[in-house]
């Protein structure tokens, strides 16, 4: 098989040829934190009618030298226009950070000389075989759950011999594993590969494999656990990127189970669970715990290897700290390990407790804070070789002739993490959850209702972890580190902010500038405040990173946001408006957190593909258990991510942006899961009223635009029609008065629907709604609702041209103006002093109730309704109409 792949690769190389050169239109591209040779994927939009084929795109360095690239059409402006809307451009970076993307009907790109060649055979005894040129690897369907053989072409002869085997899978189906712990002890898993697919975006330079598998257990009381691995292979390269998604299917605690459903997610009314079970202490007693999760590879190197790994000097808060390379010789049977630990889960005060105690932090459930210590340890057996607060997150193991490097992204931010070299079995282990950290339990901290519920919804949580593997011929440690950082500190490519805003893919939005600092700072200060607290709280940890808390009371943060209202999309928007890679990374982290942790993923019946020839295969599939009706619904903001659910608490707009901008395939996968739940309409007419209706339109229009699937369009059309019908009963208001803050969902969802379909009835409905909120402003949630009307008023101006709408939007926006902070964020010693200065420059009114949740020192939850989805669009019209 390896010989066939080598011959196919040679044939592809002979077909490569140069193309005639013709100039086209050009877009400047910048690669931030550039590293020569790094694999780069640029997600970039195009205005309607501007680009008709990805076959007419090419990439140049700033000096005009063309470099090979791989282009993929991601979506178009359909159904009314076939021109391309979003494109992925893949390339390997050069020395420069400046590039030019050239496009036009006469533009013909060069073809790549190096190509990935792969075979995918999913028959029962099949698998995949991949040849990147210097690397060949295979994954067998009946193999061990990860890489089964890896060969490195060390003599550069284009062939792969047994002597060039550098990696293989350990036996007993333990290439990847997810072990559980309960009262009966550890139940070690076995991994089974079910399917492998080549994903969208695959091509000659970069091929992406989606590997679907299942972890099985020895004890019947432990449920099967699905897993997914996305494996990225690169032409001419001997490194691979691996994203692993685990699913927790255990029973989290020992509470006495009730029959029925909770009232706020009920699909019937005959059996409703009581929330009055505070005397059941089983809620606080763990049952199935995570013992260990990881990926294992057996390395084929000579004995007496050496291991190198970098540690940061000084405080874990210092991202610019120098590193020290720790080197450990392995000349006996003693394992070497790098382990990153962090603070234990903190028992913070719940919002309900604060409310009942008049927002005094001394109320019920006031537990002392855990120490915020981080610890990175290099050990050899029981002996600590070195210790620091933060590890960089990679290891290189070499025998002086060949070597294997392994890195894990967000090694500290998504602690605990570990990498181990076991010389007895020649195993290189990358731990998502290291067993040395102790088990992870999902039991509740207390029996206090949260988010209106007393339950534990940890079952069905997922988590995606990103790895890089580099197989090399004894590269210098510095060179290995460069390859590790291609993934662990990946560069960020982007066009100028004006390109994103002028594309109109998200409507009339202005790029960031200092032309109107009283408005722009109102946005940027809040994002900077969020970033400051994410780091200094810190909002880190395997199941926390990406998210942050919503409310700041007396110097303490309360209640995880869980993405309301589409916080990740706010961050993606700010990345596009600024070009700042910090916001790309924050947005990606939030999208990955909320699609993984803040959603229900299991029980889920597998998809039937029919790859088995025997007809009985389908009937066996039919007998498998059905999915939970709650598949794809979101978790509500609460004191812990898995404490509460709600019938309208999932936002996919940011996931789709993540899919477009970073080529994250999982984002679209989870978005489809949520879209299918809408089609099922599990809550009957409740599903089609109020904010559930408004949010579903916003979500479905993004999902349909990304997939162009008929089933989503039909569901979307029905819901839009119903929204317009209800508007007539509500005097012109598209919303029930109860949900005044939902202006964002209604206006953005219907605007995009009208933009891609050209529906004139929707256009009229938006104008009618703008007239309503102009004349009858909502105050049901005070400033949350009142300020949320700025964007609908701007749409009224865009549609009608009547200046009265713009004038009213400007008048309401006066409250958003702020002064200038006396310091930059890094100059504040603590959040309390930072908060005081933020309040000092604010013009926002205080609440008539107990707490002003929209103030400028709060999180990003209410900020979405008051600022994030108003100011960028307001600035567009201020600039266009030359308003001072």
HUHU-V545496 format. One record per residue. N is the residue number from 0. RES is the residue in three letters. PHI is phi in degrees with one decimal (999 if undefined). Layout:
<<N RES PHI> <N RES PHI>>
This chain:
<<0 UNK 999> <1 UNK -65.2> <2 UNK -67.3> <3 UNK -61.6> <4 UNK -62.3> <5 UNK -65.9> <6 UNK -66.0> <7 UNK -62.0> <8 UNK -63.0> <9 UNK -63.3> <10 UNK -63.3> <11 UNK -60.6> <12 UNK -65.2> <13 UNK -67.1> <14 UNK -77.8> <15 UNK -65.2> <16 UNK -150.9> <17 UNK -78.2> <18 UNK -120.2> <19 UNK -63.4> <20 UNK -102.9> <21 UNK -141.8> <22 UNK -77.0> <23 UNK -135.1> <24 UNK -73.7> <25 UNK -129.6> <26 UNK -125.7> <27 UNK -74.1> <28 UNK -122.7> <29 UNK -118.4> <30 UNK -108.6> <31 UNK -76.4> <32 UNK 56.3> <33 UNK -61.2> <34 UNK -133.6> <35 UNK -54.6> <36 UNK 91.0> <37 UNK -67.8> <38 UNK -74.9> <39 UNK -121.2> <40 UNK -117.5> <41 UNK -105.0> <42 UNK -96.1> <43 UNK -138.9> <44 UNK -90.0> <45 UNK -130.6> <46 UNK -62.3> <47 UNK -58.7> <48 UNK 82.6> <49 UNK -86.2> <50 UNK -134.8> <51 UNK -107.9> <52 UNK -156.0> <53 UNK -73.9> <54 UNK -71.2> <55 UNK -118.2> <56 UNK -128.8> <57 UNK -144.7> <58 UNK -120.5> <59 UNK -123.0> <60 UNK -76.0> <61 UNK -60.3> <62 UNK -88.0> <63 UNK 93.9> <64 UNK -81.7> <65 UNK -77.5> <66 UNK -123.2> <67 UNK -62.6> <68 UNK -143.1> <69 UNK -122.8> <70 UNK -117.3> <71 UNK -135.0> <72 UNK -75.5> <73 UNK -97.3> <74 UNK -156.3> <75 UNK -126.4> <76 UNK -86.7> <77 UNK -62.6> <78 UNK -88.2> <79 UNK -93.7> <80 UNK -150.4> <81 UNK -90.4> <82 UNK -66.9> <83 UNK -81.2> <84 UNK -104.3> <85 UNK -130.6> <86 UNK -132.5> <87 UNK -102.7> <88 UNK -117.5> <89 UNK -107.5> <90 UNK -161.0> <91 UNK -102.3> <92 UNK -69.3> <93 UNK -99.7> <94 UNK -62.7> <95 UNK -83.0> <96 UNK -94.8> <97 UNK -108.0> <98 UNK -137.1> <99 UNK -130.7> <100 UNK -95.8> <101 UNK -111.7> <102 UNK -145.8> <103 UNK 150.7> <104 UNK -60.8> <105 UNK -92.3> <106 UNK -83.0> <107 UNK -126.9> <108 UNK -76.9> <109 UNK -71.9> <110 UNK -92.6> <111 UNK -69.5> <112 UNK -81.8> <113 UNK -100.7> <114 UNK -140.7> <115 UNK -85.2> <116 UNK -118.0> <117 UNK -142.0> <118 UNK -122.9> <119 UNK -127.7> <120 UNK -125.6> <121 UNK -97.8> <122 UNK -67.8> <123 UNK -52.1> <124 UNK -102.4> <125 UNK -89.5> <126 UNK 164.4> <127 UNK -120.3> <128 UNK -127.7> <129 UNK -131.2> <130 UNK -127.8> <131 UNK -97.2> <132 UNK 112.7> <133 UNK -81.9> <134 UNK -130.9> <135 UNK -132.3> <136 UNK -145.4> <137 UNK -139.7> <138 UNK -132.0> <139 UNK -95.7> <140 UNK -62.9> <141 UNK -103.2> <142 UNK -88.9> <143 UNK -112.9> <144 UNK 98.4> <145 UNK -158.8> <146 UNK -61.8> <147 UNK -92.5> <148 UNK -141.6> <149 UNK -132.5> <150 UNK -118.6> <151 UNK -115.9> <152 UNK -76.8> <153 UNK -69.2> <154 UNK -89.9> <155 UNK 58.3> <156 UNK -99.5> <157 UNK 78.2> <158 UNK -123.2> <159 UNK -127.4> <160 UNK -109.9> <161 UNK -61.1> <162 UNK -68.3> <163 UNK -97.3> <164 UNK -63.1> <165 UNK -118.1> <166 UNK -153.0> <167 UNK -153.9> <168 UNK -85.9> <169 UNK -64.8> <170 UNK -80.7> <171 UNK 63.1> <172 UNK 53.9> <173 UNK -121.0> <174 UNK -61.0> <175 UNK -130.9> <176 UNK -154.0> <177 UNK -145.5> <178 UNK -94.1> <179 UNK -108.4> <180 UNK -129.6> <181 UNK -140.2> <182 UNK -62.9> <183 UNK -89.0> <184 UNK 103.8> <185 UNK -79.7> <186 UNK -110.9> <187 UNK -76.7> <188 UNK -83.6> <189 UNK -125.8> <190 UNK -101.3> <191 UNK -126.2> <192 UNK -85.2> <193 UNK -99.2> <194 UNK -145.7> <195 UNK -134.8> <196 UNK -127.7> <197 UNK -94.9> <198 UNK -83.1> <199 UNK -56.1> <200 UNK 97.2> <201 UNK -77.2> <202 UNK -170.3> <203 UNK -67.5> <204 UNK -87.2> <205 UNK -151.4> <206 UNK -121.9> <207 UNK -119.2> <208 UNK -109.3> <209 UNK -103.3> <210 UNK -110.3> <211 UNK -104.8> <212 UNK -146.1> <213 UNK -140.0> <214 UNK -92.4> <215 UNK -110.4> <216 UNK -128.6> <217 UNK -82.3> <218 UNK -97.0> <219 UNK -67.2> <220 UNK -79.5> <221 UNK -103.1> <222 UNK -73.0> <223 UNK -58.5> <224 UNK -127.6> <225 UNK -74.2> <226 UNK -139.5> <227 UNK -133.1> <228 UNK -122.7> <229 UNK -100.2> <230 UNK -115.4> <231 UNK -106.0> <232 UNK -113.0> <233 UNK -128.6> <234 UNK -62.4> <235 UNK 76.0> <236 UNK -119.0> <237 UNK -110.8> <238 UNK -117.4> <239 UNK -134.2> <240 UNK -106.4> <241 UNK -131.8> <242 UNK -113.6> <243 UNK -113.9> <244 UNK -113.1> <245 UNK -98.4> <246 UNK -131.9> <247 UNK -83.3> <248 UNK -114.8> <249 UNK -77.7> <250 UNK -93.6> <251 UNK -71.1> <252 UNK -147.3> <253 UNK -114.5> <254 UNK -69.2> <255 UNK -76.6> <256 UNK -72.3> <257 UNK -102.1> <258 UNK -89.7> <259 UNK 120.5> <260 UNK -133.2> <261 UNK -73.4> <262 UNK -59.6> <263 UNK -85.5> <264 UNK -135.9> <265 UNK -71.8> <266 UNK -101.7> <267 UNK -162.2> <268 UNK -129.0> <269 UNK -89.2> <270 UNK -133.4> <271 UNK -113.4> <272 UNK -73.5> <273 UNK -78.9> <274 UNK -88.7> <275 UNK -93.5> <276 UNK -126.6> <277 UNK -67.1> <278 UNK -86.5> <279 UNK -87.9> <280 UNK -75.8> <281 UNK -61.3> <282 UNK -57.9> <283 UNK -99.2> <284 UNK -107.3> <285 UNK -68.2> <286 UNK -113.7> <287 UNK -80.2> <288 UNK -112.5> <289 UNK -75.9> <290 UNK -87.3> <291 UNK -168.7> <292 UNK -138.4> <293 UNK -176.8> <294 UNK -118.8> <295 UNK -123.6> <296 UNK -139.7> <297 UNK -86.1> <298 UNK -89.7> <299 UNK -111.5> <300 UNK -126.3> <301 UNK -69.2> <302 UNK -65.6> <303 UNK 60.3> <304 UNK -79.0> <305 UNK -118.6> <306 UNK -124.1> <307 UNK -124.1> <308 UNK -158.4> <309 UNK -92.1> <310 UNK -120.2> <311 UNK -79.5> <312 UNK -87.8> <313 UNK 76.5> <314 UNK -71.3> <315 UNK -63.8> <316 UNK -79.1> <317 UNK -90.6> <318 UNK -74.0> <319 UNK -99.4> <320 UNK -65.8> <321 UNK -70.3> <322 UNK -117.3> <323 UNK -117.9> <324 UNK -86.9> <325 UNK -91.3> <326 UNK -122.4> <327 UNK -127.4> <328 UNK -83.0> <329 UNK -110.3> <330 UNK -116.0> <331 UNK -146.7> <332 UNK -98.7> <333 UNK -85.8> <334 UNK -70.9> <335 UNK -116.5> <336 UNK -137.2> <337 UNK -110.9> <338 UNK -128.7> <339 UNK -111.7> <340 UNK -114.5> <341 UNK -150.4> <342 UNK -62.0> <343 UNK -68.0> <344 UNK -56.1> <345 UNK -98.6> <346 UNK -91.0> <347 UNK -92.5> <348 UNK -69.9> <349 UNK -82.9> <350 UNK -63.1> <351 UNK -62.5> <352 UNK -62.4> <353 UNK -62.3> <354 UNK -62.9> <355 UNK -68.9> <356 UNK -107.3> <357 UNK 55.7> <358 UNK 60.8> <359 UNK -94.3> <360 UNK -71.9> <361 UNK -94.3> <362 UNK -77.0> <363 UNK -56.6> <364 UNK 72.2> <365 UNK -88.7> <366 UNK -90.2> <367 UNK -69.2> <368 UNK -74.7> <369 UNK -73.6> <370 UNK -65.2> <371 UNK -95.4> <372 UNK -81.3> <373 UNK -113.8> <374 UNK -143.8> <375 UNK -112.3> <376 UNK -124.2> <377 UNK -103.2> <378 UNK -129.4> <379 UNK -123.7> <380 UNK 65.0> <381 UNK -89.8> <382 UNK -99.0> <383 UNK -77.8> <384 UNK -88.6> <385 UNK -156.8> <386 UNK -145.4> <387 UNK -148.6> <388 UNK -87.5> <389 UNK -142.8> <390 UNK -100.3> <391 UNK -72.3> <392 UNK 106.8> <393 UNK -145.9> <394 UNK -134.5> <395 UNK -123.1> <396 UNK -118.4> <397 UNK -144.5> <398 UNK -106.1> <399 UNK 92.5> <400 UNK -122.1> <401 UNK -138.0> <402 UNK -158.5> <403 UNK -132.0> <404 UNK -106.9> <405 UNK -135.6> <406 UNK -129.5> <407 UNK -127.1> <408 UNK -70.1> <409 UNK 54.3> <410 UNK -58.1> <411 UNK -89.4> <412 UNK -62.2> <413 UNK -110.9> <414 UNK -59.7> <415 UNK -80.9> <416 UNK -141.1> <417 UNK -158.4> <418 UNK -134.5> <419 UNK -132.6> <420 UNK -112.5> <421 UNK -108.1> <422 UNK -73.4> <423 UNK -68.4> <424 UNK -104.9> <425 UNK 55.0> <426 UNK -105.8> <427 UNK -108.4> <428 UNK -111.1> <429 UNK -105.0> <430 UNK -98.9> <431 UNK -73.9> <432 UNK -132.5> <433 UNK -72.6> <434 UNK -63.4> <435 UNK -68.4> <436 UNK -78.0> <437 UNK 88.4> <438 UNK -70.8> <439 UNK -98.1> <440 UNK -113.7> <441 UNK -106.3> <442 UNK -62.1> <443 UNK -69.8> <444 UNK -73.7> <445 UNK -157.4> <446 UNK -107.8> <447 UNK -90.4> <448 UNK -56.1> <449 UNK -140.4> <450 UNK 62.9> <451 UNK 78.9> <452 UNK -136.7> <453 UNK -127.3> <454 UNK -160.8> <455 UNK -137.5> <456 UNK -109.5> <457 UNK -66.8> <458 UNK -62.2> <459 UNK 104.1> <460 UNK -70.6> <461 UNK -122.4> <462 UNK -156.1> <463 UNK -105.3> <464 UNK -123.2> <465 UNK -109.0> <466 UNK -120.1> <467 UNK -134.1> <468 UNK -118.8> <469 UNK -129.8> <470 UNK -104.8> <471 UNK -146.1> <472 UNK -97.1> <473 UNK 55.5> <474 UNK -61.6> <475 UNK -61.3> <476 UNK -56.0> <477 UNK -62.2> <478 UNK -67.1> <479 UNK -61.4> <480 UNK -59.2> <481 UNK -59.9> <482 UNK -66.4> <483 UNK -59.9> <484 UNK -75.4> <485 UNK -54.7> <486 UNK -108.3> <487 UNK -70.7> <488 UNK -128.2> <489 UNK -60.7> <490 UNK -63.3> <491 UNK -123.2> <492 UNK -100.3> <493 UNK -158.9> <494 UNK -88.2> <495 UNK -65.7> <496 UNK -51.8> <497 UNK -62.7> <498 UNK -66.2> <499 UNK -64.4> <500 UNK -70.2> <501 UNK -71.3> <502 UNK -67.8> <503 UNK 66.5> <504 UNK -64.2> <505 UNK -119.7> <506 UNK 83.5> <507 UNK -87.6> <508 UNK -123.6> <509 UNK -93.0> <510 UNK -69.4> <511 UNK -67.4> <512 UNK -158.2> <513 UNK -105.0> <514 UNK -65.5> <515 UNK -134.8> <516 UNK -61.9> <517 UNK -66.1> <518 UNK -98.3> <519 UNK -61.2> <520 UNK -65.6> <521 UNK -61.9> <522 UNK -80.9> <523 UNK -65.8> <524 UNK -61.4> <525 UNK -70.8> <526 UNK -65.4> <527 UNK -65.8> <528 UNK -63.8> <529 UNK -61.1> <530 UNK -62.4> <531 UNK -60.0> <532 UNK -74.8> <533 UNK -57.4> <534 UNK -83.8> <535 UNK -89.7> <536 UNK -61.2> <537 UNK -94.2> <538 UNK -88.3> <539 UNK -117.8> <540 UNK 123.6> <541 UNK -55.7> <542 UNK -104.6> <543 UNK -116.3> <544 UNK -59.6> <545 UNK 109.6> <546 UNK -85.3> <547 UNK -153.6> <548 UNK -97.4> <549 UNK -93.7> <550 UNK -125.2> <551 UNK -109.0> <552 UNK -113.7> <553 UNK 46.5> <554 UNK 79.8> <555 UNK -126.5> <556 UNK -90.2> <557 UNK -133.2> <558 UNK 72.2> <559 UNK -61.9> <560 UNK -73.8> <561 UNK 51.7> <562 UNK 81.0> <563 UNK -76.2> <564 UNK -102.6> <565 UNK 52.2> <566 UNK -60.6> <567 UNK -62.0> <568 UNK -69.0> <569 UNK -57.3> <570 UNK -70.4> <571 UNK -62.2> <572 UNK -61.4> <573 UNK -68.4> <574 UNK -62.2> <575 UNK -64.5> <576 UNK -76.0> <577 UNK -113.4> <578 UNK 73.7> <579 UNK -82.8> <580 UNK -64.4> <581 UNK -57.6> <582 UNK -77.3> <583 UNK -58.9> <584 UNK -69.6> <585 UNK -66.2> <586 UNK -64.9> <587 UNK -61.9> <588 UNK -63.4> <589 UNK -68.5> <590 UNK -61.1> <591 UNK -65.7> <592 UNK -62.3> <593 UNK -72.9> <594 UNK -72.9> <595 UNK -89.7> <596 UNK -84.8> <597 UNK -93.9> <598 UNK -149.1> <599 UNK -96.6> <600 UNK -114.6> <601 UNK -157.1> <602 UNK -69.7> <603 UNK -133.8> <604 UNK -71.2> <605 UNK -65.8> <606 UNK -77.8> <607 UNK -91.2> <608 UNK -106.9> <609 UNK 72.5> <610 UNK -82.9> <611 UNK -92.3> <612 UNK -71.0> <613 UNK -73.6> <614 UNK -62.2> <615 UNK -62.9> <616 UNK -57.1> <617 UNK -70.1> <618 UNK -68.5> <619 UNK -65.0> <620 UNK -62.8> <621 UNK -60.3> <622 UNK -79.4> <623 UNK -69.0> <624 UNK -59.7> <625 UNK -79.5> <626 UNK -73.1> <627 UNK -64.5> <628 UNK -64.5> <629 UNK -87.6> <630 UNK -54.8> <631 UNK 94.0> <632 UNK -89.4> <633 UNK -97.2> <634 UNK -90.8> <635 UNK -82.5> <636 UNK -56.3> <637 UNK -162.2> <638 UNK -71.5> <639 UNK -138.6> <640 UNK -62.7> <641 UNK -110.7> <642 UNK -92.0> <643 UNK -148.6> <644 UNK -122.4> <645 UNK -150.7> <646 UNK -74.5> <647 UNK -145.2> <648 UNK -148.2> <649 UNK -145.6> <650 UNK -128.4> <651 UNK -106.0> <652 UNK -56.3> <653 UNK -70.1> <654 UNK -62.8> <655 UNK -66.5> <656 UNK -61.8> <657 UNK -60.0> <658 UNK -60.3> <659 UNK -66.9> <660 UNK -85.8> <661 UNK -123.1> <662 UNK 59.8> <663 UNK -86.9> <664 UNK -66.7> <665 UNK -63.8> <666 UNK -57.9> <667 UNK -70.5> <668 UNK -60.4> <669 UNK -70.9> <670 UNK -61.7> <671 UNK -63.9> <672 UNK -60.2> <673 UNK -67.9> <674 UNK -59.8> <675 UNK -67.3> <676 UNK -66.1> <677 UNK -58.9> <678 UNK -62.6> <679 UNK -70.3> <680 UNK 49.8> <681 UNK -67.4> <682 UNK -104.8> <683 UNK 60.0> <684 UNK -65.3> <685 UNK -58.8> <686 UNK -67.4> <687 UNK -113.4> <688 UNK -138.1> <689 UNK 62.0> <690 UNK -67.8> <691 UNK -63.5> <692 UNK -66.6> <693 UNK -63.7> <694 UNK -68.8> <695 UNK -64.5> <696 UNK -66.4> <697 UNK -59.9> <698 UNK -69.5> <699 UNK -68.4> <700 UNK -67.1> <701 UNK -68.8> <702 UNK -67.6> <703 UNK -62.7> <704 UNK -62.3> <705 UNK -81.2> <706 UNK -109.5> <707 UNK 57.8> <708 UNK -81.6> <709 UNK -60.3> <710 UNK -63.4> <711 UNK -76.2> <712 UNK -66.3> <713 UNK -64.6> <714 UNK -66.4> <715 UNK -63.0> <716 UNK -58.9> <717 UNK -61.7> <718 UNK -73.5> <719 UNK -64.4> <720 UNK -60.0> <721 UNK -65.3> <722 UNK -61.4> <723 UNK -69.5> <724 UNK -64.8> <725 UNK -67.1> <726 UNK -59.4> <727 UNK -66.0> <728 UNK -78.6> <729 UNK -110.6> <730 UNK 72.4> <731 UNK 111.3> <732 UNK -81.3> <733 UNK -76.2> <734 UNK -117.6> <735 UNK -64.8> <736 UNK -57.1> <737 UNK -57.0> <738 UNK -116.4> <739 UNK -58.6> <740 UNK -71.3> <741 UNK -81.6> <742 UNK -51.1> <743 UNK -59.1> <744 UNK -62.5> <745 UNK -65.6> <746 UNK -68.6> <747 UNK -68.3> <748 UNK -63.4> <749 UNK -70.1> <750 UNK -61.6> <751 UNK -67.9> <752 UNK -59.0> <753 UNK -66.5> <754 UNK -63.0> <755 UNK -92.7> <756 UNK -107.6> <757 UNK 74.4> <758 UNK -66.6> <759 UNK -75.1> <760 UNK -66.6> <761 UNK -67.7> <762 UNK -59.2> <763 UNK -64.6> <764 UNK -64.5> <765 UNK -65.6> <766 UNK -68.2> <767 UNK -61.7> <768 UNK -67.5> <769 UNK -59.7> <770 UNK -63.9> <771 UNK -64.1> <772 UNK -70.9> <773 UNK -66.7> <774 UNK -88.8> <775 UNK -130.1> <776 UNK -63.9> <777 UNK -76.0> <778 UNK -131.9> <779 UNK -65.2> <780 UNK -119.6> <781 UNK 52.7> <782 UNK -68.0> <783 UNK -55.6> <784 UNK -81.6> <785 UNK -62.4> <786 UNK -73.6> <787 UNK -65.6> <788 UNK -81.7> <789 UNK -60.4> <790 UNK -64.2> <791 UNK -59.0> <792 UNK -65.9> <793 UNK -64.6> <794 UNK -65.8> <795 UNK -58.9> <796 UNK -69.2> <797 UNK -60.2> <798 UNK -77.6> <799 UNK -97.8> <800 UNK 77.8> <801 UNK -80.1> <802 UNK -66.8> <803 UNK -59.1> <804 UNK -70.9> <805 UNK -65.4> <806 UNK -61.0> <807 UNK -68.6> <808 UNK -62.5> <809 UNK -64.8> <810 UNK -64.3> <811 UNK -68.7> <812 UNK -72.9> <813 UNK -55.0> <814 UNK -67.7> <815 UNK -83.5> <816 UNK -63.7> <817 UNK -134.1> <818 UNK -84.3> <819 UNK -110.0> <820 UNK -68.2> <821 UNK -76.0> <822 UNK -135.5> <823 UNK -84.3> <824 UNK -53.7> <825 UNK -68.2> <826 UNK -87.7> <827 UNK -86.0> <828 UNK -79.9> <829 UNK -154.4> <830 UNK -68.2> <831 UNK -62.8> <832 UNK -66.6> <833 UNK -61.8> <834 UNK -60.4> <835 UNK -60.2> <836 UNK -70.3> <837 UNK -63.4> <838 UNK -67.4> <839 UNK -64.9> <840 UNK -94.8> <841 UNK -82.4> <842 UNK -110.4> <843 UNK -73.8> <844 UNK -74.0> <845 UNK -82.7> <846 UNK -70.1> <847 UNK -78.3> <848 UNK -94.2> <849 UNK -87.5> <850 UNK -147.5> <851 UNK -93.7> <852 UNK -80.7> <853 UNK -103.1> <854 UNK -62.9> <855 UNK -72.1> <856 UNK -100.0> <857 UNK -93.1> <858 UNK -80.1> <859 UNK -99.1> <860 UNK -72.1> <861 UNK -67.9> <862 UNK -54.3> <863 UNK -60.5> <864 UNK -76.8> <865 UNK -91.1> <866 UNK -123.3> <867 UNK -60.5> <868 UNK -104.0> <869 UNK -123.5> <870 UNK -61.7> <871 UNK -58.3> <872 UNK -83.0> <873 UNK -62.9> <874 UNK -63.9> <875 UNK -58.7> <876 UNK -76.4> <877 UNK -60.9> <878 UNK -69.9> <879 UNK -64.9> <880 UNK -96.4> <881 UNK 54.3> <882 UNK -90.1> <883 UNK -74.1>>
